[in-house]
Amino acid sequence: MKLQFKAEKRAEQGTGASRRLRREGRLPGIIYGGGEEALPITMDHNELYHLMRKEVFHSSVLTVELGGKKENVILRDAQWHPYKPQVLHIDFLRINPKEKLHIKVPLHFINGDACPAAKAIGGIISHVINEVEVTCLPKDLPEYIEVDLGKLEAGHTSLHMSSLKLPKGVEVVHHGGETDPLVVSIFKRGGGSEGAAEGAADGDAAA
């Protein structure tokens, strides 16, 4: 699913100019990287706001139409108003089709109701992480990575990253010396499990 939006070059910069743009329903932003100069841009706020509510907008290659030309970018950062449903500023990174990306991709959990491990102990499934950072070429970037809980057999209380089937050309980026992070843990109702304890330990370490 390729998402596309329009943008215009932004001549005025600075806090005052950005405030004026926001009052006019425009969203200030910038495109940088790719060996080119950073380019200040402006977009229709409502269009971008609704696009940003789509999960795929945050983890896929986007097409921006600017001055009659199209360019591929990925979302790098967005600043939100502290309490209003308003995007204040947005950053995009230019994409080189020959260079690998480092980007976070969501995990999609399926077959939770049919999970043999959970059924065996009447347990509760806990998603320890919901996204993972990957590296790959832009053409190989997946919208999400599927986690099939129906394959978690009875007797197992946890599922690690190494058990996931990654799309071709996609590798997980590991941080802090961790080589096989915990993805799913099965909790016994009213109790716990080894996987749950491991998940808690990972959470404490991350905190």
Buried (B, 14 or more C-beta within 10 A) or exposed (E): EEBEBEBEEBEEEEEEBBEEBBEEEBBBBBBBBBEEEEBBBBBBBEBBBEBBEEBBBBBBBBEBEBEEEEBBBBBBEBEBEEEEEEBBBBBBBBBBEEEBBEBEBBBBBEBBEEBBBBEBBEBBBBBBBEBBEBBBBBEBBBBBBBBBBEBBEEEBBBBBBEBBEBBEBBEBEEEEEEEEBBBBBBBBEEEBBEBBBBBBEBEEEEE
